[in-house]
Amino acid sequence: MPELRKDPIIGRWVIISTERALRPTDYQIEKEKPTADLSKCPFEAGNEKMTPSEIMSYRKPESKKDEPGWWIRVVPNKFPALRIEGELDKRGIGLYDMMNGVGAHEVVIETPNHSEEIYNMPEKGIEEILWCWRDRMIDLRKDKRFKYILIFKNKGAQAGASLEHPHTQIIALPIIPIRVAEELRGSKQYFEYKDRCLFCDIIKQEICDRSRIVEENGEFVSFVPFAPRFPFELWVLPKEHASDYTQITKIGLSSLALILKRTLQRLTKALNNPPFNLMIHTAPLDELNLPYYHFHIEITPRLTKVAGFEWGTGFYITPTNPEDAATYLREVEL
């Protein structure tokens, strides 16, 4: 019997379709052909002139800007969704609202090594990527035109990546995205009713129940959500309440690096290196310390297609039970 489950944060319903349930081994992932000529990859060390001039980098002291010697490099996106120049110029045409496409669009080149992903990287390297994300968020939020900063990673062509080389993207927006606004609205309503953070309550229940837990350490937990949009969707959250990603400390950074690595290792090994999207949801820039919101990382493997039913209804159909998915991931030998 199919099962309907309600997301407790935004109230969205999903269908767990047990009638056509898929085992993890049933997912057939189309293998992508590796790049033949790395000399054409703009993110390779030595190809710095193929990108716009760097915004910042972590590099050897004796090395120079836009030259080799870096281990993390941040550059403007060559084809930005939004441009940093100009004014918003909010206006309307009748009932239609519009503004100029002002924002920032940056690329974090995570490593000079073309084949070094987070799941096979030393933990120190992951820590520095996480700290770089924090550095850029702190810098970008100085611009008062921006309301929200989204950090996201597309891994694999099926997840939207146009380049194989490991990288993350950062977009600063002049508005709060609707997906985040829904989370803020739902969690605020819960807080006003119960005087507790919904995300904190979810963490406590997941740790108590344990059927959807995938990884856990002293500071962080990763689990398959109760009402996932996609099979093997994963969330990573800090156990201690924190609404703003930049609140993370150097101590917390090592714990996050470890749980993120182990979570992605399990996903990669269990599903044979699937394409996925990774996103950080954090508080809006003008409300950084919210008692009802909790920053979190969402990881969504691209194993199924979103089609007419999903687009037409807003429902998602997940063909694998989330408890079974979590069990399968937990049992992977690392």
C-alpha positions, 0 to 999 in steps of 0.5 A: 500500500502506498503511503502519504507522509507530510513534511513537518516543516513546510507541510508538503506531502510526499508519496512513498510508493511501496507498490513500486519500491526499488531496492538500492541495487535497482537504481541504474545510474548512467556512467559519465565519460571522464574528461579526456583533456584536462588542459581544457579544464579551466579549474585545473592548476596552471589554467588560471588564466582561463577563469576570471581573476580570483576573488580570494584563495588559500595558497602558498605564501610565495605564490601569486594571485591567478597562478598555481600554488593554491589549494582552494580558489574562488573566482566569479562565475564566467556566466553569472546568473546575477551580476554584482554591478548596478542598483536593484531598481525595484519597479512594477508594470501593472500588477507585475513586479520586477527588479534588475538582476543584481547579485553575486555568483561565485565558484569555489574551486575546491581542490587543484586535483581533478579527481579529489571529491569531498568523500575521498579528500583528507578531513583537513581539506574538507575543513578548509572548504567549509571554512572558505564557504564561511569566509565568502558568506561573511564577506558577501553579507556586507553588501546591503543589497543582498538578502540571502546567500545560497551555497550549492554543489552540483555533482555530475552532469545529471545534477547540473554540473557543466564541469567535472572538476570539484567545485561549489557555487555561491549565489547572493540574492536580493530576495529570500528564495521561496523554498527557504521562505517556506521553511522559515514560515513553517518553523516560525509557526511551530515556534509560536505554538510550542515555544520550541525550535522545530528543527531541534525537535526533529533532531531529538526525535530522529536520535531517539528513534534511530531508524533514519539515522545514517551518521552521528558524532558529538556535534552533528547528525545526518539522516534520511528525512521522514518525508523525503522528496527523493530516494536517499535524500539526506540532511546534515544538521548541528545538534546545537541550535544554530540558525546561521552557518557562519556561527560554526566554529573551528571545533565544530568544523572538524566534526562537520567535515568528518560527518559530511565525508562519511555520509558522502562516502556511504552514499557514493559506495552504496549507489555507485557514485551517483550524481547529487546536489548539495545545498546549505540552507541558512538564515536570511542576512537580516535575521541571522540569530533566529530562535526557530530556524536551524541551518542544515545541509541537504543532499539530494541524489539524482536517481529518479526523474521529476515528471508531470505528476510532480510538476502538476501537484507539488507532490514527490513520489519516492520509490524507496522507503526512507527507513530502508534507505537509511538502513542500507547506508548504515550497513555500508562498510567504509 
